[in-house]
Amino acid sequence: MTTLPDPIDLTRTLVRINTLPPGGLESRCIEPLADLLSSAGYQCRVVDMAPGRGTLVARIGGRADRAPIAFTGHVDVVPLGSAGWTQDPWGADIIDGRLYGRGSSDMKSGVAAFTVAALACADRARDGAGITLIITAGEETGCDGAFHLARQPEARQWVGQAGALVVAEPTANAPLRGHKGAFWLKALAQGKTAHGSMPHLGDNAIYKLARAALALEQHDFATPPHPEMGSPSLTVSTIQGGININSVPDAAEMTVDIRTVAGMPHAQVLRCLCATAGGEVRLEPLLDLEAVYTGPQDPWMQRVQALTGETSARHPALPIEPARAAVASYFTDAAALRPLLGMPPTVILGPGEPSQAHQTDEYCVVDRIPQAQQLFEALVADWHAE
């Protein structure tokens, strides 16, 4: 490829493609990206989790003694919300240095930036450690595309290992070292129905569930606060049961939202929660995303921090401000992909504005996009310098 696409223009192209659920149709974004990468020598494979909902794996280069650097991002977006937009959500209009549209920050700008960086670095990577890109469908609904990819029988063979992973979610180009885990459960209780005037003949499922909810409120995770993630949390978030006022309810269920910190295996968390809730309820996982964290002492994370500072110095009009927190408040596809990739050190780093994710009139600061491209190219060059 002789002429690189402009990352801002590529962002606008992607934003103009409606990838809203439930139709999704992320492949309308995936296909042109695969064409670009293929033309630069990348081996591309698309894995469909449903018609039109593809996840792209693109690879180039590779050495036996050093795994490639990997980048990941998603091209699905969330609904527009009930409030009216003042800008066209699919227009990708640029006004006063802001590129407006659904997905502009979360996270089509990040996908565009690392795609162009990967194209620019193709020749370097072809004969070196290599680059792997994973561009997913269905992230916003629980990392569905990433999990679908990881479940494929031959995924480890044709995705391969990664030596480091960059997740281009919106951080305003400030590196974040991970995110809490999300462990969502459904709790179910069964009873026996009876007439409301004769409750002694029934077995009230709501009472069972209520006892479990109160027990879970007092649950002790018995884990010290993480230095950067803080403490785990548990919230009973929905509850329902019964079908009419004059019958003893024979079924009830509730949902529980648990946010875990690094070092808390979810299988162990589930065993402890089952013991706390008691034998009257059954707990079933709805979403299982482990925490992602790479400590500041990790050598590659230190290199990311240094290269971010160098990139920021080259953009005095648009400095990269340190993140307010070292970890993201949201979860990412890294939780699903890291086991597949061999648990590489991981940074969350992308051009989108964190405050704009899922917002009405979502926008990305235009100049952050080429800044991210340059930062991603620096990460690739640094990775291949060894």
Residue, then its C-alpha position, 0 to 999 in steps of 0.5 A: m500500500t503506497t498511500l495511507p488512509d487518513p485516520i480522521d477520514l477513516t473514523r468518519t467512514l466508520v461512524r457513518i455506518n450504523t452498527l446499532p443492535p439488535g441488527g448490528l451488522e458490524s461486518r459493514c465496518i469489518e469488510p472495508l477494514a479487512d480490504l485495507l489490511s489485506s492490501a498491505g499483506y495482512q492475513c485476514r480471517v472473519v469469524d461470524m457470530a451471526p449473519g453480518r456480525g463478524t469479528l476480524v483477526a488480521r495478522i502479519g509477521g511473527r518470530a519464534d522468539r518473540a510474540p507480536i504486539a496486538f491491538t483490539g477494538h469493537v465496532d458495535v455501538v449502543p442505542l442513541g437514547s431517548a433524548g434528541w441529538t442536536q447533531d446527526p448521529w451518523g453524520a460524522d460532522i466535524i464542528d469546532g474540532r469535534l467529530y460528532g456521531r455515535g461511536s466516535s469516541d466509543m470506539k471507532s476512532g480508536v479502531a481507525a487509529f490503530t488500523v492506520a498505524a498497522l498499515a504504516c508499520a506493515d513492512r516493519a512488522r512483516d519481517g519482525a515480531g509482527i502485529t495482530l489486530i482483533i476487531t470485534a462485534g458485540e462488545e457492548t452486549g457483554c463481549d459476545g464477539a470476543f467470547h465467540l472468537a475464543r470458543q472456536p476450536e482452532a482459535r489458538q492456532w490462527v489467532g496465536q499468542a501476543g506479547a502485549l495487548v493494546v485496547a483502544e477504548p476511549t482514554a483521551n490517549a492516557p494509558l490505563r492499566g486495567h479495569k475491574g471485573a464484572f460478574w453478573l448473576k441470576a439468583l432463583a428461588q422455587g417454592k409452592t403456590a397456594h391460596g393467599s388466604m392459606p399461606h401455610l399450604g404453600d412455600n413462599a419463594i419471595y421469602k427465600l429470595a429476600r433472605a438471600a438478598l439480605a445475606l448477600e448485602q452483608h457478604d464479606f469478600a475477605t480481600p484487601p482493597h486493591p491499591e488502584m482498583g479499590s474494593p470489590s462491590l456487590t449490588v442486588s439490582t433487580i428482583q421479581g416474583g409472583i403473578n397475582i396478589n392472592s397467591v403464594p409465589d412459587a418462583a422468584e428471581m433477582t440479579v446481582d451485579i458484582r465488580t471484582v478486583a485483580g486477584m479474585p478468581h470468579a470461580q472462587v467468588l461464586r463458591c463463596l456467594c453460594a455459601t452466603a446465599g444459602g441452599e434455598v436459592r440457585l445462582e447462575p452466571l449471566l456475565d463473567l468477565e475477570a478483572v484486567y490489570t498490569g502493574p506499573q512495575d511491568p517493563w512494557m507498561q513503563r515503556v508505554q508510559a514513556l512513549t505516551g510522554e514523548t508523543s504528548a511532547r510532540h503535541p504541545a497544543l494537545p497534551i495528553e493529560p494523566a488519567r484521573a484513575a489508573v484503571a477504567s470504570y468500564f470493562t473491555d474485550a481484554a477480559a475475554l481475549r487475554p486468555l486466548l492470547g496467553m495473558p499478555p500485559t495489557v494497556i487501555l489506550g485510545p483517542g476517544e473522550p472517556s466522558q463521551a461514551h454512550q452520551t447524547d451528541e457523542y464526539c471525539v476530539v479530532d486531533r486526538i485521532p492522528q495523535a493516537q495513530q502516532l502513539f500506536e506507531a511508536l508502540v509498534a516501533d518500540w516493540h520491534a526494536e528489541 
